[in-house]
């Protein structure tokens, strides 16, 4: 009986990988987000150097959370695309999808705890992090089973900030607001290329849009939220 179970387990592990990329594609995918991981570390250092001397715990904590979410996403994505299709890659695929939630919530954190902070800030903070925890649990259970939920929740979470557009407009410099919106547009447009995964190198283009969105959000936060 034990041997039968082991055979079933092995068969499950060797099942066709959900997403298949060529070696060239995976090189582009891993290198692009490897660059993102380096940028994320530099971003965290810059934000902490900027906020710690100010003595404002709200800014320092939110900078740390945002920076950590950047490092997590880009590191997990780089490792996921670096491995050949096997059990390890499957594990990092779960991490990759979960860290998307962390990046969205991490990006919200500086805005909600500093620019908004009041009822709007705390409400968005609670909702976004609540959905993040739910999304992580569901993705850990099954990415394929809950992929529709994940896709919808990523978009809804990302654009939920428009609910607080008025207080955000009143408290954030116009340049910071436009960088925030521009970053959201980059992420959203990138989804088009993510959906075209059957075409070669579309996922790498998706990565480029993610990097562009990240850079715009970083400068919005670094220059206009944490300054």
C-alpha positions in Angstrom: 0.0 0.0 0.0 2.8 2.4 0.9 4.4 1.7 -2.5 1.2 2.5 -4.3 0.9 5.8 -2.4 4.5 6.7 -3.3 3.9 6.0 -7.0 0.8 8.2 -6.9 2.8 10.9 -5.2 5.7 10.6 -7.8 3.2 10.8 -10.6 1.7 13.9 -9.2 5.1 15.5 -8.9 6.0 14.6 -12.5 2.7 16.0 -13.8 3.1 18.5 -16.7 4.2 21.9 -15.3 1.3 24.5 -15.5 3.4 27.0 -17.4 6.1 26.2 -19.9 8.7 28.6 -21.1 11.8 28.1 -23.4 15.3 28.4 -21.9 15.7 31.8 -23.6 12.5 33.1 -22.1 13.4 31.9 -18.6 16.7 33.6 -18.9 15.0 36.9 -19.8 12.4 36.3 -17.0 15.0 35.6 -14.3 17.5 38.3 -15.4 14.8 41.0 -15.6 13.5 40.4 -12.2 17.0 39.8 -10.9 17.6 43.4 -11.9 14.4 44.2 -10.0 15.7 42.5 -6.9 18.9 44.6 -6.9 16.8 47.7 -7.4 14.6 46.6 -4.5 17.6 46.3 -2.1 18.8 49.7 -3.1 15.3 51.2 -2.7 15.0 49.8 0.8 18.4 51.2 1.8 17.6 54.6 0.3 14.2 54.8 2.1 15.7 53.8 5.5 18.5 56.3 5.1 15.9 58.9 4.4 13.4 58.0 7.1 15.4 56.9 10.1 17.0 60.3 10.8 13.6 61.9 10.6 12.6 60.0 13.8 9.1 59.3 12.4 8.2 55.7 13.1 5.3 55.7 10.7 7.6 56.5 7.8 10.4 54.1 8.9 8.0 51.2 9.4 6.1 51.8 6.2 9.4 52.2 4.3 10.6 48.9 5.7 7.4 47.1 4.9 7.4 48.4 1.3 11.0 47.7 0.8 10.7 44.2 2.1 7.7 43.5 -0.2 9.8 44.6 -3.2 12.7 42.3 -2.2 10.3 39.4 -1.6 8.5 39.7 -4.9 11.6 40.2 -7.1 13.7 37.5 -5.3 10.9 34.9 -5.4 10.2 35.6 -9.1 13.8 35.4 -10.0 14.3 32.1 -8.3 11.0 30.7 -9.7 12.1 31.4 -13.3 15.7 30.2 -12.6 14.8 26.6 -11.9 13.9 23.9 -14.4 10.4 22.5 -14.1 10.5 20.3 -11.0 9.1 20.3 -7.4 11.4 23.2 -6.3 10.0 25.3 -9.2 6.5 24.4 -8.2 7.2 25.7 -4.6 8.7 28.9 -5.9 5.7 29.4 -8.2 3.5 29.5 -5.1 5.9 32.0 -3.5 5.9 34.0 -6.7 2.1 34.3 -6.8 1.8 35.0 -3.0 4.4 37.8 -3.1 2.3 39.7 -5.7 -0.2 40.2 -2.8 2.5 41.3 -0.5 3.8 43.8 -3.1 0.4 45.4 -3.6 -0.2 45.6 0.2 3.3 46.8 0.8 2.9 49.5 -1.8 -0.3 50.7 -0.1 1.4 50.9 3.3 3.3 54.2 2.9 0.3 55.9 1.5 -2.2 54.6 4.0 0.0 55.1 7.1 1.4 58.5 6.1 -0.4 60.4 3.3 -3.9 59.3 4.5 -3.6 57.6 7.9 -7.1 58.7 9.1 -10.3 56.7 8.5 -9.5 56.3 4.8 -6.0 55.2 5.4 -6.7 52.6 8.1 -9.7 51.3 6.2 -7.7 50.7 3.1 -4.8 49.3 5.1 -7.0 46.8 6.8 -8.9 45.7 3.7 -5.8 45.3 1.5 -3.8 43.4 4.1 -6.9 41.3 4.9 -7.2 40.3 1.2 -3.5 39.7 1.1 -3.7 37.1 3.9 -6.7 35.4 2.3 -5.0 35.3 -1.1 -1.8 33.8 0.3 -3.7 31.1 2.0 -5.7 30.3 -1.2 -2.6 30.3 -3.4 -0.9 28.0 -0.9 -3.8 25.6 -1.2 -4.0 25.7 -5.0 -2.9 28.3 -7.6 -4.9 26.8 -10.4 -8.1 26.3 -8.4 -8.2 30.0 -7.2 -6.5 31.7 -10.2 -9.7 33.6 -11.1 -10.0 34.9 -7.6 -6.3 35.9 -7.6 -6.5 37.7 -11.0 -9.6 39.7 -10.0 -8.3 40.5 -6.5 -5.0 41.7 -7.9 -6.7 44.3 -10.1 -9.4 45.3 -7.5 -6.7 45.7 -4.8 -4.5 47.7 -7.1 -7.2 50.2 -8.1 -9.0 50.4 -4.7 -7.0 53.5 -4.0 -9.3 55.5 -6.2 -11.9 55.2 -3.5 -9.7 57.6 -1.5 -8.8 59.8 -4.5 -10.1 63.0 -2.9 -8.1 62.8 0.4 -5.1 61.5 -1.6 -5.4 64.4 -4.0 -5.6 66.8 -1.1 -2.6 65.4 0.7 -0.2 64.2 -2.0 1.8 66.4 -4.3 0.5 66.3 -7.9 3.7 64.8 -9.2 3.5 62.1 -6.6 -0.1 61.4 -7.5 0.7 61.2 -11.2 3.6 58.8 -10.5 1.2 56.6 -8.4 -1.4 56.6 -11.2 1.3 56.0 -13.9 2.6 53.0 -11.9 -0.9 51.5 -11.7 -1.4 52.0 -15.4 1.9 50.2 -16.1 0.9 47.2 -14.0 -2.5 47.1 -15.6 -1.3 47.3 -19.2 1.3 44.6 -18.4 -1.5 42.2 -17.7 -2.3 42.2 -21.4 1.1 40.7 -22.1 0.8 38.3 -19.1 -2.4 36.9 -20.6 -0.6 36.3 -23.9 1.6 33.7 -22.3 1.3 31.3 -25.3 3.4 33.8 -27.3 7.1 33.7 -26.7 8.7 36.4 -24.6 5.3 37.9 -23.6 6.0 37.1 -20.0 9.3 39.0 -20.2 7.5 42.0 -21.6 5.1 41.7 -18.6 8.1 41.8 -16.3 9.2 45.0 -18.0 5.9 46.6 -17.3 6.1 45.4 -13.7 9.6 47.0 -13.4 8.3 50.3 -14.9 5.4 50.3 -12.4 7.7 49.6 -9.5 10.1 52.4 -10.4 7.2 54.9 -10.7 5.7 53.9 -7.4 9.1 54.0 -5.7 9.8 57.6 -6.8 6.2 58.6 -5.8 6.8 57.1 -2.3 10.4 58.2 -1.9 10.1 61.7 -3.1 6.6 62.7 -2.0 5.4 60.3 0.8 8.5 59.6 2.9 10.4 62.9 2.3 
